[in-house]
Amino acid sequence: MEEALESGQLDKVLDKSAGEWPLEEATSVAQLGLKCMEPRRKDRAKLKDDVLPVLESVQKYSASLYGRQTDSRH
């Protein structure tokens, strides 16, 4: 995944069964995943600052596909 991100070939390793997603959204999720796996705790993604914004963005995009309102208060 990291190599695909660095070489600009993320689209080559994405699971096609996940449907059509903008490369920008997929890149954000992939980068978040890598950040969550950092060996040192201090380098890992922070829930409020890193994880939540990415998940909210994905949720909004998904809702726009299906015409649903999102409620991020959950």
CHARMM internal coordinates of N, CA and C (Angstrom, degrees):
IC EDIT
DIST 1 N 1 CA 1.4373
DIST 1 CA 1 C 1.5287
ANGL 1 N 1 CA 1 C 109.97
DIST 1 C 2 N 1.3258
ANGL 1 CA 1 C 2 N 115.13
DIHE 1 N 1 CA 1 C 2 N -46.62
DIST 2 N 2 CA 1.4614
ANGL 1 C 2 N 2 CA 119.19
DIHE 1 CA 1 C 2 N 2 CA -178.46
DIST 2 CA 2 C 1.5300
ANGL 2 N 2 CA 2 C 111.09
DIHE 1 C 2 N 2 CA 2 C -60.89
DIST 2 C 3 N 1.3224
ANGL 2 CA 2 C 3 N 116.18
DIHE 2 N 2 CA 2 C 3 N -42.82
DIST 3 N 3 CA 1.4674
ANGL 2 C 3 N 3 CA 119.88
DIHE 2 CA 2 C 3 N 3 CA 178.57
DIST 3 CA 3 C 1.5219
ANGL 3 N 3 CA 3 C 111.15
DIHE 2 C 3 N 3 CA 3 C -63.78
DIST 3 C 4 N 1.3155
ANGL 3 CA 3 C 4 N 116.94
DIHE 3 N 3 CA 3 C 4 N -40.06
DIST 4 N 4 CA 1.4626
ANGL 3 C 4 N 4 CA 120.99
DIHE 3 CA 3 C 4 N 4 CA 179.52
DIST 4 CA 4 C 1.5249
ANGL 4 N 4 CA 4 C 110.66
DIHE 3 C 4 N 4 CA 4 C -63.93
DIST 4 C 5 N 1.3236
ANGL 4 CA 4 C 5 N 116.90
DIHE 4 N 4 CA 4 C 5 N -40.54
DIST 5 N 5 CA 1.4670
ANGL 4 C 5 N 5 CA 120.45
DIHE 4 CA 4 C 5 N 5 CA 177.24
DIST 5 CA 5 C 1.5209
ANGL 5 N 5 CA 5 C 110.89
DIHE 4 C 5 N 5 CA 5 C -64.12
DIST 5 C 6 N 1.3261
ANGL 5 CA 5 C 6 N 115.76
DIHE 5 N 5 CA 5 C 6 N -47.12
DIST 6 N 6 CA 1.4626
ANGL 5 C 6 N 6 CA 120.64
DIHE 5 CA 5 C 6 N 6 CA -177.09
DIST 6 CA 6 C 1.5249
ANGL 6 N 6 CA 6 C 112.46
DIHE 5 C 6 N 6 CA 6 C -65.00
DIST 6 C 7 N 1.3282
ANGL 6 CA 6 C 7 N 116.62
DIHE 6 N 6 CA 6 C 7 N -33.29
DIST 7 N 7 CA 1.4624
ANGL 6 C 7 N 7 CA 120.15
DIHE 6 CA 6 C 7 N 7 CA -177.53
DIST 7 CA 7 C 1.5280
ANGL 7 N 7 CA 7 C 112.73
DIHE 6 C 7 N 7 CA 7 C -92.93
DIST 7 C 8 N 1.3387
ANGL 7 CA 7 C 8 N 116.59
DIHE 7 N 7 CA 7 C 8 N 1.55
DIST 8 N 8 CA 1.4625
ANGL 7 C 8 N 8 CA 119.91
DIHE 7 CA 7 C 8 N 8 CA 179.50
DIST 8 CA 8 C 1.5179
ANGL 8 N 8 CA 8 C 113.40
DIHE 7 C 8 N 8 CA 8 C 70.99
DIST 8 C 9 N 1.3338
ANGL 8 CA 8 C 9 N 116.60
DIHE 8 N 8 CA 8 C 9 N 27.41
DIST 9 N 9 CA 1.4604
ANGL 8 C 9 N 9 CA 120.54
DIHE 8 CA 8 C 9 N 9 CA -178.40
DIST 9 CA 9 C 1.5255
ANGL 9 N 9 CA 9 C 112.54
DIHE 8 C 9 N 9 CA 9 C -120.64
DIST 9 C 10 N 1.3092
ANGL 9 CA 9 C 10 N 116.16
DIHE 9 N 9 CA 9 C 10 N 32.76
DIST 10 N 10 CA 1.4613
ANGL 9 C 10 N 10 CA 120.00
DIHE 9 CA 9 C 10 N 10 CA -179.58
DIST 10 CA 10 C 1.5245
ANGL 10 N 10 CA 10 C 111.31
DIHE 9 C 10 N 10 CA 10 C -57.77
DIST 10 C 11 N 1.3151
ANGL 10 CA 10 C 11 N 116.80
DIHE 10 N 10 CA 10 C 11 N -38.14
DIST 11 N 11 CA 1.4599
ANGL 10 C 11 N 11 CA 120.50
DIHE 10 CA 10 C 11 N 11 CA -178.43
DIST 11 CA 11 C 1.5297
ANGL 11 N 11 CA 11 C 112.57
DIHE 10 C 11 N 11 CA 11 C -59.16
DIST 11 C 12 N 1.3108
ANGL 11 CA 11 C 12 N 117.43
DIHE 11 N 11 CA 11 C 12 N -22.40
DIST 12 N 12 CA 1.4728
ANGL 11 C 12 N 12 CA 121.64
DIHE 11 CA 11 C 12 N 12 CA -179.77
DIST 12 CA 12 C 1.5299
ANGL 12 N 12 CA 12 C 112.45
DIHE 11 C 12 N 12 CA 12 C -75.89
DIST 12 C 13 N 1.3263
ANGL 12 CA 12 C 13 N 117.94
DIHE 12 N 12 CA 12 C 13 N -22.13
DIST 13 N 13 CA 1.4649
ANGL 12 C 13 N 13 CA 120.52
DIHE 12 CA 12 C 13 N 13 CA -176.57
DIST 13 CA 13 C 1.5293
ANGL 13 N 13 CA 13 C 113.31
DIHE 12 C 13 N 13 CA 13 C -109.77
DIST 13 C 14 N 1.3190
ANGL 13 CA 13 C 14 N 117.33
DIHE 13 N 13 CA 13 C 14 N -0.67
DIST 14 N 14 CA 1.4628
ANGL 13 C 14 N 14 CA 119.88
DIHE 13 CA 13 C 14 N 14 CA -179.41
DIST 14 CA 14 C 1.5242
ANGL 14 N 14 CA 14 C 111.15
DIHE 13 C 14 N 14 CA 14 C -73.21
DIST 14 C 15 N 1.3132
ANGL 14 CA 14 C 15 N 115.72
DIHE 14 N 14 CA 14 C 15 N 145.73
DIST 15 N 15 CA 1.4601
ANGL 14 C 15 N 15 CA 122.55
DIHE 14 CA 14 C 15 N 15 CA 178.32
DIST 15 CA 15 C 1.5222
ANGL 15 N 15 CA 15 C 108.62
DIHE 14 C 15 N 15 CA 15 C -75.06
DIST 15 C 16 N 1.3192
ANGL 15 CA 15 C 16 N 116.69
DIHE 15 N 15 CA 15 C 16 N 113.73
DIST 16 N 16 CA 1.4717
ANGL 15 C 16 N 16 CA 121.74
DIHE 15 CA 15 C 16 N 16 CA -177.57
DIST 16 CA 16 C 1.5301
ANGL 16 N 16 CA 16 C 111.85
DIHE 15 C 16 N 16 CA 16 C -64.81
DIST 16 C 17 N 1.3389
ANGL 16 CA 16 C 17 N 117.43
DIHE 16 N 16 CA 16 C 17 N -23.52
DIST 17 N 17 CA 1.4645
ANGL 16 C 17 N 17 CA 119.63
DIHE 16 CA 16 C 17 N 17 CA -179.32
DIST 17 CA 17 C 1.5266
ANGL 17 N 17 CA 17 C 112.22
DIHE 16 C 17 N 17 CA 17 C -71.87
DIST 17 C 18 N 1.3347
ANGL 17 CA 17 C 18 N 117.18
DIHE 17 N 17 CA 17 C 18 N -9.79
DIST 18 N 18 CA 1.4693
ANGL 17 C 18 N 18 CA 121.13
DIHE 17 CA 17 C 18 N 18 CA 177.94
DIST 18 CA 18 C 1.5233
ANGL 18 N 18 CA 18 C 111.37
DIHE 17 C 18 N 18 CA 18 C -78.64
DIST 18 C 19 N 1.3228
ANGL 18 CA 18 C 19 N 116.98
DIHE 18 N 18 CA 18 C 19 N -6.49
DIST 19 N 19 CA 1.4608
ANGL 18 C 19 N 19 CA 120.62
DIHE 18 CA 18 C 19 N 19 CA 179.53
DIST 19 CA 19 C 1.5169
ANGL 19 N 19 CA 19 C 111.45
DIHE 18 C 19 N 19 CA 19 C 90.38
DIST 19 C 20 N 1.3081
ANGL 19 CA 19 C 20 N 114.48
DIHE 19 N 19 CA 19 C 20 N -175.43
DIST 20 N 20 CA 1.4622
ANGL 19 C 20 N 20 CA 121.07
DIHE 19 CA 19 C 20 N 20 CA -178.82
DIST 20 CA 20 C 1.5234
ANGL 20 N 20 CA 20 C 110.32
DIHE 19 C 20 N 20 CA 20 C -86.11
DIST 20 C 21 N 1.3065
ANGL 20 CA 20 C 21 N 116.16
DIHE 20 N 20 CA 20 C 21 N 119.41
DIST 21 N 21 CA 1.4600
ANGL 20 C 21 N 21 CA 122.14
DIHE 20 CA 20 C 21 N 21 CA 176.63
DIST 21 CA 21 C 1.5142
ANGL 21 N 21 CA 21 C 108.11
DIHE 20 C 21 N 21 CA 21 C -129.10
DIST 21 C 22 N 1.3300
ANGL 21 CA 21 C 22 N 117.19
DIHE 21 N 21 CA 21 C 22 N 144.35
DIST 22 N 22 CA 1.4635
ANGL 21 C 22 N 22 CA 118.77
DIHE 21 CA 21 C 22 N 22 CA 176.88
DIST 22 CA 22 C 1.5283
ANGL 22 N 22 CA 22 C 109.86
DIHE 21 C 22 N 22 CA 22 C -61.12
DIST 22 C 23 N 1.3037
ANGL 22 CA 22 C 23 N 115.72
DIHE 22 N 22 CA 22 C 23 N 141.26
DIST 23 N 23 CA 1.4599
ANGL 22 C 23 N 23 CA 120.55
DIHE 22 CA 22 C 23 N 23 CA -179.17
DIST 23 CA 23 C 1.5260
ANGL 23 N 23 CA 23 C 111.22
DIHE 22 C 23 N 23 CA 23 C -59.20
DIST 23 C 24 N 1.3235
ANGL 23 CA 23 C 24 N 117.06
DIHE 23 N 23 CA 23 C 24 N -32.28
DIST 24 N 24 CA 1.4726
ANGL 23 C 24 N 24 CA 120.66
DIHE 23 CA 23 C 24 N 24 CA 179.00
DIST 24 CA 24 C 1.5295
ANGL 24 N 24 CA 24 C 110.93
DIHE 23 C 24 N 24 CA 24 C -61.97
DIST 24 C 25 N 1.3303
ANGL 24 CA 24 C 25 N 116.82
DIHE 24 N 24 CA 24 C 25 N -44.11
DIST 25 N 25 CA 1.4710
ANGL 24 C 25 N 25 CA 120.74
DIHE 24 CA 24 C 25 N 25 CA 178.90
DIST 25 CA 25 C 1.5306
ANGL 25 N 25 CA 25 C 110.19
DIHE 24 C 25 N 25 CA 25 C -66.00
DIST 25 C 26 N 1.3224
ANGL 25 CA 25 C 26 N 116.32
DIHE 25 N 25 CA 25 C 26 N -45.10
DIST 26 N 26 CA 1.4642
ANGL 25 C 26 N 26 CA 120.47
DIHE 25 CA 25 C 26 N 26 CA -179.64
DIST 26 CA 26 C 1.5263
ANGL 26 N 26 CA 26 C 110.81
DIHE 25 C 26 N 26 CA 26 C -62.29
DIST 26 C 27 N 1.3140
ANGL 26 CA 26 C 27 N 116.22
DIHE 26 N 26 CA 26 C 27 N -38.88
DIST 27 N 27 CA 1.4616
ANGL 26 C 27 N 27 CA 120.66
DIHE 26 CA 26 C 27 N 27 CA 178.63
DIST 27 CA 27 C 1.5190
ANGL 27 N 27 CA 27 C 110.73
DIHE 26 C 27 N 27 CA 27 C -64.16
DIST 27 C 28 N 1.3240
ANGL 27 CA 27 C 28 N 116.94
DIHE 27 N 27 CA 27 C 28 N -43.25
DIST 28 N 28 CA 1.4704
ANGL 27 C 28 N 28 CA 120.84
DIHE 27 CA 27 C 28 N 28 CA 178.88
DIST 28 CA 28 C 1.5224
ANGL 28 N 28 CA 28 C 111.31
DIHE 27 C 28 N 28 CA 28 C -60.36
DIST 28 C 29 N 1.3291
ANGL 28 CA 28 C 29 N 116.41
DIHE 28 N 28 CA 28 C 29 N -43.71
DIST 29 N 29 CA 1.4653
ANGL 28 C 29 N 29 CA 120.55
DIHE 28 CA 28 C 29 N 29 CA -179.58
DIST 29 CA 29 C 1.5323
ANGL 29 N 29 CA 29 C 110.32
DIHE 28 C 29 N 29 CA 29 C -67.12
DIST 29 C 30 N 1.3190
ANGL 29 CA 29 C 30 N 117.13
DIHE 29 N 29 CA 29 C 30 N -41.59
DIST 30 N 30 CA 1.4663
ANGL 29 C 30 N 30 CA 120.60
DIHE 29 CA 29 C 30 N 30 CA 179.22
DIST 30 CA 30 C 1.5261
ANGL 30 N 30 CA 30 C 111.01
DIHE 29 C 30 N 30 CA 30 C -64.30
DIST 30 C 31 N 1.3219
ANGL 30 CA 30 C 31 N 116.76
DIHE 30 N 30 CA 30 C 31 N -43.83
DIST 31 N 31 CA 1.4672
ANGL 30 C 31 N 31 CA 120.16
DIHE 30 CA 30 C 31 N 31 CA 178.53
DIST 31 CA 31 C 1.5236
ANGL 31 N 31 CA 31 C 110.85
DIHE 30 C 31 N 31 CA 31 C -63.29
DIST 31 C 32 N 1.3246
ANGL 31 CA 31 C 32 N 116.56
DIHE 31 N 31 CA 31 C 32 N -39.45
DIST 32 N 32 CA 1.4584
ANGL 31 C 32 N 32 CA 120.63
DIHE 31 CA 31 C 32 N 32 CA 177.87
DIST 32 CA 32 C 1.5289
ANGL 32 N 32 CA 32 C 110.30
DIHE 31 C 32 N 32 CA 32 C -62.60
DIST 32 C 33 N 1.3212
ANGL 32 CA 32 C 33 N 116.43
DIHE 32 N 32 CA 32 C 33 N -44.25
DIST 33 N 33 CA 1.4598
ANGL 32 C 33 N 33 CA 120.25
DIHE 32 CA 32 C 33 N 33 CA 178.56
DIST 33 CA 33 C 1.5175
ANGL 33 N 33 CA 33 C 112.20
DIHE 32 C 33 N 33 CA 33 C -58.15
DIST 33 C 34 N 1.3170
ANGL 33 CA 33 C 34 N 115.74
DIHE 33 N 33 CA 33 C 34 N -43.73
DIST 34 N 34 CA 1.4647
ANGL 33 C 34 N 34 CA 119.46
DIHE 33 CA 33 C 34 N 34 CA 178.35
DIST 34 CA 34 C 1.5207
ANGL 34 N 34 CA 34 C 111.46
DIHE 33 C 34 N 34 CA 34 C -65.11
DIST 34 C 35 N 1.3245
ANGL 34 CA 34 C 35 N 116.11
DIHE 34 N 34 CA 34 C 35 N -39.52
DIST 35 N 35 CA 1.4657
ANGL 34 C 35 N 35 CA 119.46
DIHE 34 CA 34 C 35 N 35 CA 179.83
DIST 35 CA 35 C 1.5357
ANGL 35 N 35 CA 35 C 110.82
DIHE 34 C 35 N 35 CA 35 C -66.53
DIST 35 C 36 N 1.3141
ANGL 35 CA 35 C 36 N 117.16
DIHE 35 N 35 CA 35 C 36 N -34.89
DIST 36 N 36 CA 1.4665
ANGL 35 C 36 N 36 CA 121.03
DIHE 35 CA 35 C 36 N 36 CA 178.30
DIST 36 CA 36 C 1.5289
ANGL 36 N 36 CA 36 C 111.93
DIHE 35 C 36 N 36 CA 36 C -67.02
DIST 36 C 37 N 1.3139
ANGL 36 CA 36 C 37 N 116.60
DIHE 36 N 36 CA 36 C 37 N -22.22
DIST 37 N 37 CA 1.4652
ANGL 36 C 37 N 37 CA 121.25
DIHE 36 CA 36 C 37 N 37 CA -177.28
DIST 37 CA 37 C 1.5215
ANGL 37 N 37 CA 37 C 113.57
DIHE 36 C 37 N 37 CA 37 C -95.15
DIST 37 C 38 N 1.3069
ANGL 37 CA 37 C 38 N 117.31
DIHE 37 N 37 CA 37 C 38 N 6.26
DIST 38 N 38 CA 1.4700
ANGL 37 C 38 N 38 CA 119.83
DIHE 37 CA 37 C 38 N 38 CA 179.72
DIST 38 CA 38 C 1.5294
ANGL 38 N 38 CA 38 C 109.89
DIHE 37 C 38 N 38 CA 38 C -57.36
DIST 38 C 39 N 1.3163
ANGL 38 CA 38 C 39 N 117.43
DIHE 38 N 38 CA 38 C 39 N 135.95
DIST 39 N 39 CA 1.4675
ANGL 38 C 39 N 39 CA 120.63
DIHE 38 CA 38 C 39 N 39 CA -178.99
DIST 39 CA 39 C 1.5321
ANGL 39 N 39 CA 39 C 113.62
DIHE 38 C 39 N 39 CA 39 C -61.69
DIST 39 C 40 N 1.3175
ANGL 39 CA 39 C 40 N 116.06
DIHE 39 N 39 CA 39 C 40 N -39.20
DIST 40 N 40 CA 1.4680
ANGL 39 C 40 N 40 CA 118.77
DIHE 39 CA 39 C 40 N 40 CA -178.19
DIST 40 CA 40 C 1.5254
ANGL 40 N 40 CA 40 C 109.87
DIHE 39 C 40 N 40 CA 40 C -90.81
DIST 40 C 41 N 1.3103
ANGL 40 CA 40 C 41 N 115.33
DIHE 40 N 40 CA 40 C 41 N 128.82
DIST 41 N 41 CA 1.4589
ANGL 40 C 41 N 41 CA 122.08
DIHE 40 CA 40 C 41 N 41 CA -177.44
DIST 41 CA 41 C 1.5236
ANGL 41 N 41 CA 41 C 112.40
DIHE 40 C 41 N 41 CA 41 C -52.12
DIST 41 C 42 N 1.3238
ANGL 41 CA 41 C 42 N 117.56
DIHE 41 N 41 CA 41 C 42 N -42.20
DIST 42 N 42 CA 1.4652
ANGL 41 C 42 N 42 CA 120.54
DIHE 41 CA 41 C 42 N 42 CA -175.83
DIST 42 CA 42 C 1.5242
ANGL 42 N 42 CA 42 C 112.52
DIHE 41 C 42 N 42 CA 42 C -67.10
DIST 42 C 43 N 1.3348
ANGL 42 CA 42 C 43 N 117.26
DIHE 42 N 42 CA 42 C 43 N -18.16
DIST 43 N 43 CA 1.4600
ANGL 42 C 43 N 43 CA 121.56
DIHE 42 CA 42 C 43 N 43 CA 179.83
DIST 43 CA 43 C 1.5271
ANGL 43 N 43 CA 43 C 113.02
DIHE 42 C 43 N 43 CA 43 C -94.04
DIST 43 C 44 N 1.3267
ANGL 43 CA 43 C 44 N 116.84
DIHE 43 N 43 CA 43 C 44 N -8.50
DIST 44 N 44 CA 1.4658
ANGL 43 C 44 N 44 CA 120.67
DIHE 43 CA 43 C 44 N 44 CA -177.85
DIST 44 CA 44 C 1.5244
ANGL 44 N 44 CA 44 C 111.66
DIHE 43 C 44 N 44 CA 44 C -75.17
DIST 44 C 45 N 1.3178
ANGL 44 CA 44 C 45 N 114.87
DIHE 44 N 44 CA 44 C 45 N 161.49
DIST 45 N 45 CA 1.4627
ANGL 44 C 45 N 45 CA 121.89
DIHE 44 CA 44 C 45 N 45 CA 179.41
DIST 45 CA 45 C 1.5262
ANGL 45 N 45 CA 45 C 110.29
DIHE 44 C 45 N 45 CA 45 C -61.17
DIST 45 C 46 N 1.3161
ANGL 45 CA 45 C 46 N 115.17
DIHE 45 N 45 CA 45 C 46 N 140.16
DIST 46 N 46 CA 1.4650
ANGL 45 C 46 N 46 CA 122.24
DIHE 45 CA 45 C 46 N 46 CA 175.71
DIST 46 CA 46 C 1.5308
ANGL 46 N 46 CA 46 C 107.59
DIHE 45 C 46 N 46 CA 46 C -94.12
DIST 46 C 47 N 1.3186
ANGL 46 CA 46 C 47 N 116.31
DIHE 46 N 46 CA 46 C 47 N 135.88
DIST 47 N 47 CA 1.4597
ANGL 46 C 47 N 47 CA 120.90
DIHE 46 CA 46 C 47 N 47 CA -175.10
DIST 47 CA 47 C 1.5262
ANGL 47 N 47 CA 47 C 112.18
DIHE 46 C 47 N 47 CA 47 C -54.78
DIST 47 C 48 N 1.3234
ANGL 47 CA 47 C 48 N 116.72
DIHE 47 N 47 CA 47 C 48 N -54.36
DIST 48 N 48 CA 1.4666
ANGL 47 C 48 N 48 CA 120.51
DIHE 47 CA 47 C 48 N 48 CA -174.72
DIST 48 CA 48 C 1.5262
ANGL 48 N 48 CA 48 C 112.21
DIHE 47 C 48 N 48 CA 48 C -72.27
DIST 48 C 49 N 1.3106
ANGL 48 CA 48 C 49 N 116.91
DIHE 48 N 48 CA 48 C 49 N -41.81
DIST 49 N 49 CA 1.4638
ANGL 48 C 49 N 49 CA 120.48
DIHE 48 CA 48 C 49 N 49 CA -173.03
DIST 49 CA 49 C 1.5237
ANGL 49 N 49 CA 49 C 114.22
DIHE 48 C 49 N 49 CA 49 C -85.47
DIST 49 C 50 N 1.3162
ANGL 49 CA 49 C 50 N 117.73
DIHE 49 N 49 CA 49 C 50 N -29.77
DIST 50 N 50 CA 1.4607
ANGL 49 C 50 N 50 CA 120.82
DIHE 49 CA 49 C 50 N 50 CA -173.79
DIST 50 CA 50 C 1.5294
ANGL 50 N 50 CA 50 C 113.40
DIHE 49 C 50 N 50 CA 50 C -114.44
DIST 50 C 51 N 1.3234
ANGL 50 CA 50 C 51 N 116.66
DIHE 50 N 50 CA 50 C 51 N -51.05
DIST 51 N 51 CA 1.4589
ANGL 50 C 51 N 51 CA 121.04
DIHE 50 CA 50 C 51 N 51 CA -173.48
DIST 51 CA 51 C 1.5238
ANGL 51 N 51 CA 51 C 112.02
DIHE 50 C 51 N 51 CA 51 C -72.82
DIST 51 C 52 N 1.3065
ANGL 51 CA 51 C 52 N 117.17
DIHE 51 N 51 CA 51 C 52 N -52.16
DIST 52 N 52 CA 1.4608
ANGL 51 C 52 N 52 CA 121.06
DIHE 51 CA 51 C 52 N 52 CA -175.35
DIST 52 CA 52 C 1.5257
ANGL 52 N 52 CA 52 C 113.48
DIHE 51 C 52 N 52 CA 52 C -57.16
DIST 52 C 53 N 1.3309
ANGL 52 CA 52 C 53 N 119.84
DIHE 52 N 52 CA 52 C 53 N -47.34
DIST 53 N 53 CA 1.4690
ANGL 52 C 53 N 53 CA 118.88
DIHE 52 CA 52 C 53 N 53 CA 179.57
DIST 53 CA 53 C 1.5323
ANGL 53 N 53 CA 53 C 113.36
DIHE 52 C 53 N 53 CA 53 C -59.84
DIST 53 C 54 N 1.3190
ANGL 53 CA 53 C 54 N 117.27
DIHE 53 N 53 CA 53 C 54 N -38.75
DIST 54 N 54 CA 1.4641
ANGL 53 C 54 N 54 CA 119.83
DIHE 53 CA 53 C 54 N 54 CA 179.77
DIST 54 CA 54 C 1.5232
ANGL 54 N 54 CA 54 C 110.11
DIHE 53 C 54 N 54 CA 54 C -68.09
DIST 54 C 55 N 1.3213
ANGL 54 CA 54 C 55 N 116.99
DIHE 54 N 54 CA 54 C 55 N -45.27
DIST 55 N 55 CA 1.4642
ANGL 54 C 55 N 55 CA 119.89
DIHE 54 CA 54 C 55 N 55 CA -179.87
DIST 55 CA 55 C 1.5240
ANGL 55 N 55 CA 55 C 111.88
DIHE 54 C 55 N 55 CA 55 C -64.65
DIST 55 C 56 N 1.3181
ANGL 55 CA 55 C 56 N 117.35
DIHE 55 N 55 CA 55 C 56 N -37.97
DIST 56 N 56 CA 1.4667
ANGL 55 C 56 N 56 CA 120.07
DIHE 55 CA 55 C 56 N 56 CA 177.40
DIST 56 CA 56 C 1.5258
ANGL 56 N 56 CA 56 C 110.96
DIHE 55 C 56 N 56 CA 56 C -65.21
DIST 56 C 57 N 1.3019
ANGL 56 CA 56 C 57 N 117.05
DIHE 56 N 56 CA 56 C 57 N -38.94
DIST 57 N 57 CA 1.4618
ANGL 56 C 57 N 57 CA 121.08
DIHE 56 CA 56 C 57 N 57 CA 178.24
DIST 57 CA 57 C 1.5293
ANGL 57 N 57 CA 57 C 110.95
DIHE 56 C 57 N 57 CA 57 C -63.86
DIST 57 C 58 N 1.3140
ANGL 57 CA 57 C 58 N 116.65
DIHE 57 N 57 CA 57 C 58 N -44.41
DIST 58 N 58 CA 1.4608
ANGL 57 C 58 N 58 CA 121.10
DIHE 57 CA 57 C 58 N 58 CA 178.39
DIST 58 CA 58 C 1.5271
ANGL 58 N 58 CA 58 C 110.11
DIHE 57 C 58 N 58 CA 58 C -64.48
DIST 58 C 59 N 1.3216
ANGL 58 CA 58 C 59 N 116.46
DIHE 58 N 58 CA 58 C 59 N -41.06
DIST 59 N 59 CA 1.4621
ANGL 58 C 59 N 59 CA 120.73
DIHE 58 CA 58 C 59 N 59 CA 179.32
DIST 59 CA 59 C 1.5286
ANGL 59 N 59 CA 59 C 110.69
DIHE 58 C 59 N 59 CA 59 C -62.38
DIST 59 C 60 N 1.3145
ANGL 59 CA 59 C 60 N 117.40
DIHE 59 N 59 CA 59 C 60 N -43.59
DIST 60 N 60 CA 1.4670
ANGL 59 C 60 N 60 CA 120.95
DIHE 59 CA 59 C 60 N 60 CA 179.35
DIST 60 CA 60 C 1.5194
ANGL 60 N 60 CA 60 C 111.18
DIHE 59 C 60 N 60 CA 60 C -63.80
DIST 60 C 61 N 1.3190
ANGL 60 CA 60 C 61 N 116.56
DIHE 60 N 60 CA 60 C 61 N -42.39
DIST 61 N 61 CA 1.4606
ANGL 60 C 61 N 61 CA 119.45
DIHE 60 CA 60 C 61 N 61 CA 178.73
DIST 61 CA 61 C 1.5246
ANGL 61 N 61 CA 61 C 110.22
DIHE 60 C 61 N 61 CA 61 C -63.28
DIST 61 C 62 N 1.3174
ANGL 61 CA 61 C 62 N 116.45
DIHE 61 N 61 CA 61 C 62 N -45.92
DIST 62 N 62 CA 1.4566
ANGL 61 C 62 N 62 CA 121.09
DIHE 61 CA 61 C 62 N 62 CA 179.57
DIST 62 CA 62 C 1.5256
ANGL 62 N 62 CA 62 C 110.94
DIHE 61 C 62 N 62 CA 62 C -60.04
DIST 62 C 63 N 1.3168
ANGL 62 CA 62 C 63 N 116.60
DIHE 62 N 62 CA 62 C 63 N -43.23
DIST 63 N 63 CA 1.4633
ANGL 62 C 63 N 63 CA 120.79
DIHE 62 CA 62 C 63 N 63 CA 179.15
DIST 63 CA 63 C 1.5255
ANGL 63 N 63 CA 63 C 110.74
DIHE 62 C 63 N 63 CA 63 C -63.65
DIST 63 C 64 N 1.3281
ANGL 63 CA 63 C 64 N 117.21
DIHE 63 N 63 CA 63 C 64 N -36.27
DIST 64 N 64 CA 1.4649
ANGL 63 C 64 N 64 CA 119.71
DIHE 63 CA 63 C 64 N 64 CA 179.87
DIST 64 CA 64 C 1.5272
ANGL 64 N 64 CA 64 C 110.96
DIHE 63 C 64 N 64 CA 64 C -66.62
DIST 64 C 65 N 1.3150
ANGL 64 CA 64 C 65 N 117.04
DIHE 64 N 64 CA 64 C 65 N -29.77
DIST 65 N 65 CA 1.4605
ANGL 64 C 65 N 65 CA 120.57
DIHE 64 CA 64 C 65 N 65 CA 177.73
DIST 65 CA 65 C 1.5194
ANGL 65 N 65 CA 65 C 111.58
DIHE 64 C 65 N 65 CA 65 C -69.54
DIST 65 C 66 N 1.3096
ANGL 65 CA 65 C 66 N 115.51
DIHE 65 N 65 CA 65 C 66 N -36.19
DIST 66 N 66 CA 1.4500
ANGL 65 C 66 N 66 CA 120.73
DIHE 65 CA 65 C 66 N 66 CA -174.09
DIST 66 CA 66 C 1.5182
ANGL 66 N 66 CA 66 C 113.33
DIHE 65 C 66 N 66 CA 66 C -107.81
DIST 66 C 67 N 1.3264
ANGL 66 CA 66 C 67 N 117.24
DIHE 66 N 66 CA 66 C 67 N 4.97
DIST 67 N 67 CA 1.4536
ANGL 66 C 67 N 67 CA 121.46
DIHE 66 CA 66 C 67 N 67 CA 175.39
DIST 67 CA 67 C 1.5089
ANGL 67 N 67 CA 67 C 114.84
DIHE 66 C 67 N 67 CA 67 C 67.78
DIST 67 C 68 N 1.3168
ANGL 67 CA 67 C 68 N 117.35
DIHE 67 N 67 CA 67 C 68 N 28.53
DIST 68 N 68 CA 1.4678
ANGL 67 C 68 N 68 CA 120.73
DIHE 67 CA 67 C 68 N 68 CA 179.87
DIST 68 CA 68 C 1.5125
ANGL 68 N 68 CA 68 C 110.51
DIHE 67 C 68 N 68 CA 68 C -103.29
DIST 68 C 69 N 1.3100
ANGL 68 CA 68 C 69 N 114.62
DIHE 68 N 68 CA 68 C 69 N 151.55
DIST 69 N 69 CA 1.4575
ANGL 68 C 69 N 69 CA 120.60
DIHE 68 CA 68 C 69 N 69 CA 172.80
DIST 69 CA 69 C 1.5229
ANGL 69 N 69 CA 69 C 107.78
DIHE 68 C 69 N 69 CA 69 C -80.80
DIST 69 C 70 N 1.3227
ANGL 69 CA 69 C 70 N 115.48
DIHE 69 N 69 CA 69 C 70 N 146.67
DIST 70 N 70 CA 1.4626
ANGL 69 C 70 N 70 CA 118.82
DIHE 69 CA 69 C 70 N 70 CA 177.23
DIST 70 CA 70 C 1.5149
ANGL 70 N 70 CA 70 C 109.53
DIHE 69 C 70 N 70 CA 70 C -107.08
DIST 70 C 71 N 1.3042
ANGL 70 CA 70 C 71 N 115.11
DIHE 70 N 70 CA 70 C 71 N 147.10
DIST 71 N 71 CA 1.4565
ANGL 70 C 71 N 71 CA 121.51
DIHE 70 CA 70 C 71 N 71 CA 176.20
DIST 71 CA 71 C 1.5168
ANGL 71 N 71 CA 71 C 106.88
DIHE 70 C 71 N 71 CA 71 C -131.26
DIST 71 C 72 N 1.3162
ANGL 71 CA 71 C 72 N 116.66
DIHE 71 N 71 CA 71 C 72 N 103.54
DIST 72 N 72 CA 1.4642
ANGL 71 C 72 N 72 CA 120.50
DIHE 71 CA 71 C 72 N 72 CA -175.15
DIST 72 CA 72 C 1.5224
ANGL 72 N 72 CA 72 C 112.66
DIHE 71 C 72 N 72 CA 72 C -85.88
DIST 72 C 73 N 1.3267
ANGL 72 CA 72 C 73 N 117.73
DIHE 72 N 72 CA 72 C 73 N 15.12
DIST 73 N 73 CA 1.4696
ANGL 72 C 73 N 73 CA 120.33
DIHE 72 CA 72 C 73 N 73 CA 179.85
DIST 73 CA 73 C 1.5126
ANGL 73 N 73 CA 73 C 112.00
DIHE 72 C 73 N 73 CA 73 C -83.13
DIST 73 C 74 N 1.3166
ANGL 73 CA 73 C 74 N 119.44
DIHE 73 N 73 CA 73 C 74 N -1.46
DIST 74 N 74 CA 1.4755
ANGL 73 C 74 N 74 CA 122.23
DIHE 73 CA 73 C 74 N 74 CA -178.58
DIST 74 CA 74 C 1.4852
ANGL 74 N 74 CA 74 C 110.80
DIHE 73 C 74 N 74 CA 74 C -74.12
END
COOR INIT
IC SEED 1 N 1 CA 1 C
IC BUILD
